[in-house]
């Protein structure tokens, strides 16, 4: 994916640095060996494998990109902990099937949940600002309140945010996989779209996010983008 000449989507918050920075649409620390992707305008129906620096766009200045780097670290921590838990669970199941009984100490993890939530919304904004989702203007930028939340922290409207979208009894399959689907407001005119929220697959977890309304009011997904 060629880096596109756009603008810093956080420019309404504070002064931008002089140079634009190639923002990775999906945190490169999650896929250091590169991406196998499908769903972008240039690979809509078939998978393509690209290098780790290929999936970038000029949508953040260098200063704001650096400011947001802790969110990428928060996402990597969650990613690695989930992988560890799944691998350990698989090992214990194999040991139990073989009649092996090993005592292990409890392991505790401390994760940055607020940072992970902000990372998920940053990913949503990256997808739209980069032009990877059709129907939005080239100079689109997120609402100021959402941009401020992603860059500076704070809180979203009551009831909104990031949550799990699960079905009781379903089997979760852990994989090195991320999927993304944008959710839009159905009551908005076609020529004035709004990014309502998203559905995201993250290592087997199905996440739902809304930046404007309670999660229970989310509408159906349109325009699927599947980085894998």
C-alpha positions in Angstrom: 0.0 0.0 0.0 1.5 3.3 -1.1 1.7 6.0 1.6 -0.9 8.5 0.6 -0.4 12.3 1.0 -3.1 13.2 3.5 -3.2 15.2 6.7 -2.6 14.5 10.3 -6.0 13.6 11.8 -5.0 14.9 15.2 -4.1 18.4 13.9 -7.2 19.9 15.7 -5.8 19.1 19.1 -2.3 20.7 19.1 0.3 21.9 16.7 1.7 19.3 14.4 5.4 18.7 13.8 6.8 19.7 10.4 7.1 16.2 9.0 4.5 13.5 8.3 5.1 10.0 9.5 4.1 6.7 7.9 1.5 5.4 10.4 1.0 1.7 10.4 -2.7 1.0 10.0 -2.3 -2.2 12.0 0.4 -2.0 14.7 3.6 -3.5 13.2 4.6 -5.1 16.5 1.8 -7.5 16.2 3.0 -8.8 12.8 6.8 -8.2 12.7 7.2 -10.6 9.8 4.6 -8.8 7.5 0.9 -9.1 6.7 -1.3 -11.4 4.7 -4.3 -9.2 4.1 -7.6 -9.0 2.2 -10.4 -6.4 2.1 -8.6 -3.2 1.2 -9.5 -1.4 -2.0 -6.4 -2.8 -3.7 -6.9 -6.4 -2.5 -10.7 -6.6 -2.1 -11.3 -10.3 -2.8 -8.0 -12.1 -2.6 -5.2 -12.3 -0.1 -1.9 -10.6 -0.6 1.3 -10.8 1.4 3.2 -7.6 2.0 6.1 -6.4 4.1 5.7 -5.0 7.6 6.2 -1.4 6.3 3.8 -1.7 3.4 0.6 -1.1 5.3 1.1 2.6 6.1 -0.4 6.0 5.3 0.6 9.6 5.9 -2.2 10.4 8.3 -0.2 11.4 11.4 2.6 13.9 11.9 5.8 12.5 13.5 5.0 14.2 16.8 1.5 12.8 17.2 2.6 9.4 16.0 5.3 9.3 18.7 2.7 10.5 21.3 0.5 7.5 20.4 3.2 4.8 20.5 2.2 3.7 24.1 -1.1 2.6 22.7 0.7 0.2 20.3 2.6 -1.1 23.2 -0.7 -1.7 25.1 -2.1 -3.6 22.2 1.1 -5.8 21.9 0.9 -6.6 25.6 -2.7 -7.8 25.3 -1.8 -9.8 22.2 1.1 -11.5 23.9 -0.8 -12.3 27.1 -3.7 -13.9 25.1 -1.2 -16.0 23.1 0.5 -17.1 26.3 -2.8 -18.1 28.0 -3.9 -20.1 24.9 -0.6 -21.8 24.6 -0.6 -22.7 28.3 -4.1 -23.9 28.2 -3.3 -26.2 25.2 -0.3 -27.6 27.1 -2.4 -28.4 30.1 -5.0 -30.1 28.1 -2.3 -32.2 26.4 -0.8 -33.1 29.7 -4.2 -34.0 31.2 -4.9 -36.2 28.2 -1.6 -38.0 28.7 -2.3 -38.4 32.5 0.4 -35.9 33.5 -0.4 -33.9 36.6 1.9 -30.9 36.9 1.5 -28.3 39.6 2.1 -24.7 38.4 2.2 -21.5 40.2 -0.5 -18.9 39.4 0.5 -16.2 37.0 -0.8 -12.7 37.2 -0.7 -10.1 34.4 -1.3 -6.4 34.6 -2.6 -4.9 31.3 -3.4 -1.3 30.3 -7.1 -1.7 29.4 -7.6 2.0 28.9 -4.7 2.1 26.5 -5.9 -0.9 24.6 -9.4 0.7 24.2 -7.8 3.9 22.9 -5.7 1.7 20.5 -8.8 0.1 19.1 -10.4 3.5 18.3 -7.1 4.7 16.9 -7.2 1.7 14.5 -10.7 2.7 13.5 -9.7 6.3 12.8 -6.6 5.1 10.9 -8.7 2.9 8.6 -11.0 5.8 7.7 -8.4 8.5 7.5 -6.2 6.4 5.2 -9.0 6.0 2.6 -9.2 2.3 3.3 -13.0 2.6 3.8 -15.0 4.0 1.0 -17.5 6.8 1.2 -15.5 9.3 3.3 -13.8 12.5 2.0 -10.1 12.5 1.4 -9.7 15.2 4.1 -11.8 13.4 6.7 -10.8 13.7 10.3 -12.4 12.3 13.4 -14.7 14.4 15.6 -12.5 16.5 18.0 -13.8 14.7 21.1 -12.9 11.3 19.7 -9.4 12.5 18.6 -8.9 14.0 22.0 -9.8 10.8 23.7 -7.4 8.8 21.6 -4.5 11.1 22.0 -5.0 12.5 25.5 -7.2 9.9 27.3 -10.3 10.7 29.4 -13.7 9.2 28.8 -16.1 8.5 26.0 -19.9 9.2 26.4 -21.6 7.0 29.0 -22.3 3.5 27.8 -20.0 3.7 24.8 -16.4 2.4 24.5 -15.1 -1.1 23.9 -16.8 -4.4 24.8 -17.0 -8.0 24.0 -19.5 -9.3 21.4 -20.0 -13.0 22.3 -22.5 -15.7 22.0 -22.8 -18.0 25.1 -21.5 -21.4 24.3 -19.5 -20.5 21.2 -16.0 -21.8 20.8 -13.3 -19.2 20.6 -10.4 -20.1 18.3 -7.2 -18.2 19.1 -5.1 -17.2 16.0 -2.6 -14.6 14.9 -5.5 -12.7 13.2 -7.1 -9.3 13.2 -10.3 -8.5 11.4 -12.0 -5.1 11.2 -15.5 -4.0 10.1 -16.6 -0.3 10.3 -20.0 0.5 11.7 -21.9 3.6 10.5 -25.0 5.4 11.6 -27.9 4.3 9.5 -29.7 7.6 10.2 -27.0 9.7 8.6 -27.3 11.0 5.0 -25.1 9.2 2.4 -23.1 12.4 1.7 -22.4 13.0 5.4 -21.1 9.6 6.8 -20.1 9.1 10.3 -17.9 6.4 11.8 -20.2 5.0 14.5 -17.9 2.3 15.7 -16.5 -1.0 14.7 -16.4 -4.8 15.1 -12.9 -6.2 15.5 -11.6 -9.7 15.8 -8.5 -9.8 18.0 -6.8 -13.2 18.6 -10.1 -15.0 18.7 -11.9 -12.3 20.7 -14.8 -10.4 19.0 -14.7 -6.8 20.1 -17.3 -4.1 19.5 -16.6 -0.4 19.9 -18.8 2.7 19.8 -17.6 6.3 20.3 -20.9 8.0 20.3 -23.7 5.8 21.7 -24.2 2.8 24.1 -22.8 -0.4 22.6 -26.2 -2.1 22.6 -27.4 0.4 19.9 -24.7 -0.5 17.3 -25.9 -1.2 13.8 -24.8 -3.7 11.2 -21.3 -3.6 9.8 -20.6 -2.3 6.3 -17.4 -2.2 4.2 -15.2 -5.0 5.6 -11.5 -4.5 5.9 -9.6 -7.7 7.1 -6.0 -7.3 7.9 -4.6 -10.8 8.7 
